[in-house]
Amino acid sequence: MAEWLYEAGIGEARAALVEDGRIIEARIERPGGLRVGTVFDARLVERVAAGLSRVESEAGAAVIAQVPQGVTEGARLRVEVVREALPEAGRIKLAKVVASDAALVEGPDLLALCEASGHPVRTLHAHEPDALEAAGWSEVLDEALTGEIAFAGGALRLSPTPAMTLFDVDGPGTTAALAVAAAAATAQAIVRHDIGGSIGIDFPTVTGKAERLAVAAAIDAALPQPFERTALNGFGFLQIVRPRPRASLPELLRSDPVAAEALALLRQIERTPPPVPAEHIASLRVIAWLDRNPHLIAELSRRSGVAITLRGSNGQG
């Protein structure tokens, strides 16, 4: 039976849906930003006739596609978040909202989403055996950061872009058999890494109609609804469109790899059996990032009961 493993880590919350000892879905939530489902009052700061207008509040800024009639720039309106902010190269795509008359509410956090899924939730603690790691947590993060995903009979290369997330299929053997296996592996990776929006898959060229239908059927069998897809065309390309309420795991980790490295280090130190050493080695870029976020080291010190310090691997800290 599948269950969520949830961890309230330092600087981020982590969750993984685990079944038969492997991770089916992996999620990370970091503090700040507007969560899907949040209803708040904002001020319309820019209204455009065609395109995305912009609202602001103490909770953050967002874009809105349809402003209710009669609402002018500077006026207040109530909105609901339907898509969280998305990291892109060189910028952040603002959260997206719609006008709403619902009561003010904070959208569900990661723990609440896990609890609402229908699967049991087990909260993990640092003094316990590392159930996340036993299920393959580091391997999933490595997939997200490198884009290299192995499956029986081949490999996928995952490449997030501003327009779509691309998967490239590679491997030996019969083209049709490879494509069917890759279709199932890609669908599983999409779910595992919480990938939404437009997704393109570049398969080896599959010539026969029956073989192309088999590839599409493998996608349909492995990828839960809702989604839409094209047929596999003669060039071996198939496109999928899924809801995209938040950034995928690869987008989140690649948007700030130093942050990902720093938070992984804090997790490692927090899980060190007592007595926890006071001094730990880290890369200079991680030390610099944590110097800009001193509350995280303070929280690590509080949890471990030791005043933690970091020094660089070359002796400078």
Order of alpha helices (4+ residues) and beta strands (2+ residues): beta-beta-beta-beta-beta-beta-beta-beta-beta-beta-alpha-beta-alpha-alpha-beta-beta-beta-alpha-beta-alpha-beta-beta-alpha-alpha-beta-alpha-alpha-beta
